[in-house]
Amino acid sequence: MLMIAIGLLSAGVGALFARSRWQAARRSFRRTSSLSATTAEGWDSWFLGGFSEVTMGIRRLSTVLAWLVLTLAGTWFVGAGIRLFAN
């Protein structure tokens, strides 16, 4: 029973962690893209715009990966707990 609870807790923590990281990535993107919009046209603007998009993409990819790992760990714990409880 404890393994099932740990699995559910892991999946819940993964979802909360992913949500907060996703919002942080969005705030960071808005901050950097607004800085890009205030700079003069040219290489500086292009670099800041590209940098903000790449940074947001990497952050979102790491967020999805962390959520997936925690969810899979939670699923494994729930499955192991059910198998242990059934035997």
Secondary structure, DSSP 8 states (H G I E B T S, - for coil): -HHHHHHHHHHHHHHHHHHHHHHHHHHHHHHHHHHHHHS-TTHHHHHHHHHHHHHHHHHHHHHHHHHHHHHHHHHHHHHHHHHHHH-
